[in-house]
Amino acid sequence: MLAKNYSMRVAEDSTWLTQLPYINSVEFVSKEEAKKIYLADDNQDWAGVLETNPLPDAFFVTIRSVKLPAEGIEAVEAEIKAHMPVSDFIVADPSR
């Protein structure tokens, strides 16, 4: 049941994000997938040192800058954190 609730929450959050007028695209990367990506980049596996995967689940969003609110990226961050209070951090990454 927990897995179903988790999957439903991810789907709901993804749908909510895509409906924001200034969001261009949304990609969800689970912590398991993040570990695969991390290891594919020739990084060492932490399994012998850590008991759990330290990488978070993450949504990667691309912003349509022309549709940003007047308050800018800070307003976007505040809106996302208000809707998704478990968001630990939001990083603006111009390279993505």
For each residue, the residues with C-beta under 8 A, 3 or more apart:
1: 4 5
2: 5 6
3: 6 7
4: 1 7 8
5: 1 2 8 9
6: 2 3 9 10
7: 3 4 10 11
8: 4 5 11 12
9: 5 6 12 13
10: 6 7 13 14 28 57
11: 7 8 14 15
12: 8 9 15 16
13: 9 10 16 17 59 83 84
14: 10 11 17 18 26 28 59
15: 11 12 18 19
16: 12 13 19 20 83
17: 13 14 20 23 26 59 61 80
18: 14 15 23 25 26
19: 15 16 23
20: 16 17 23 76 79
21: 64 67
22: 63 64 65 67 68 69 76
23: 17 18 19 20 26 61 62 63 64
24: 61 62 63 64
25: 18 61 62
26: 14 17 18 23 59 60 61
27: 59 60 61
28: 10 14 57 58 59 60
29: 33 34 37 57 58 59 60
30: 33 34 57
31: 34 35 53 55 56 57
32: 35 36 53
33: 29 30 36 37
34: 29 30 31 37 38 53 55 56 57 58
35: 31 32 38 39 53 55
36: 32 33 39 40
37: 29 33 34 40 41
38: 34 35 41 43 55
39: 35 36 42 43 45
40: 36 37
41: 37 38
42: 39
43: 38 39
44:
45: 39 48
46: 49 50 54
47: 50
48: 45
49: 46
50: 46 47 53 54
51:
52:
53: 31 32 34 35 50
54: 46 50
55: 31 34 35 38
56: 31 34 88
57: 10 28 29 30 31 34
58: 28 29 34
59: 13 14 17 26 27 28 29
60: 26 27 28 29 96
61: 17 23 24 25 26 27
62: 23 24 25 96
63: 22 23 24 68 73 76
64: 21 22 23 24 67 68
65: 22 68
66:
67: 21 22 64
68: 22 63 64 65 72 73 75 76
69: 22 72 75 76
70: 75
71: 74 75
72: 68 69 75 76
73: 63 68 76 77 92
74: 71 77 78
75: 68 69 70 71 72 78 79
76: 20 22 63 68 69 72 73 79 80
77: 73 74 80 81 90
78: 74 75 81 82
79: 20 75 76 82 83
80: 17 76 77 83 84 87 90
81: 77 78 84 85 87 90
82: 78 79 85
83: 13 16 79 80
84: 13 80 81 87
85: 81 82
86:
87: 80 81 84 90
88: 56
89:
90: 77 80 81 87
91:
92: 73
93: 96
94:
95:
96: 60 62 93
